[in-house]
């Protein structure tokens, strides 16, 4: 995985999650209204999102055509970024051993 790939998908997830946080606290926006657990979940999910995309792309390239899976890969990975990202990292560690 290249730095360009990681940074592009990380920024994609960070923007989406930032917009969700902004709109969830919109009526009277203040730092006190931001949910710390939600913010920490979004941060971890943004960090693991590029790994989830890489894992999903590897799995789907073997099973379907690229035009078919490109439609939903971002949405699926955005929802399941943490478990998919952890699976990808564990697979890389096991592969290196």
Secondary structure in CASP SS format (residue, H / E / C, confidence):
PFRMAT SS
TARGET T0000
AUTHOR 0000-0000-0000
METHOD secondary structure of the structure
MODEL  1
X C 1.00
X C 1.00
X H 1.00
X H 1.00
X H 1.00
X H 1.00
X H 1.00
X H 1.00
X H 1.00
X H 1.00
X H 1.00
X H 1.00
X H 1.00
X H 1.00
X H 1.00
X H 1.00
X H 1.00
X H 1.00
X H 1.00
X H 1.00
X H 1.00
X H 1.00
X H 1.00
X H 1.00
X C 1.00
X C 1.00
X C 1.00
X C 1.00
X C 1.00
X C 1.00
X H 1.00
X H 1.00
X H 1.00
X C 1.00
X C 1.00
X H 1.00
X H 1.00
X H 1.00
X H 1.00
X H 1.00
X H 1.00
X H 1.00
X H 1.00
X H 1.00
X H 1.00
X H 1.00
X H 1.00
X H 1.00
X H 1.00
X H 1.00
X H 1.00
X H 1.00
X H 1.00
X H 1.00
X H 1.00
X H 1.00
X H 1.00
X H 1.00
X H 1.00
X H 1.00
X H 1.00
X H 1.00
X H 1.00
X C 1.00
X C 1.00
X H 1.00
X H 1.00
X H 1.00
X H 1.00
X C 1.00
X C 1.00
X C 1.00
X H 1.00
X H 1.00
X H 1.00
X H 1.00
X H 1.00
X H 1.00
X H 1.00
X C 1.00
X H 1.00
X H 1.00
X H 1.00
X H 1.00
X H 1.00
X H 1.00
X H 1.00
X H 1.00
X H 1.00
X H 1.00
X H 1.00
X H 1.00
X H 1.00
X H 1.00
X H 1.00
X H 1.00
X C 1.00
END
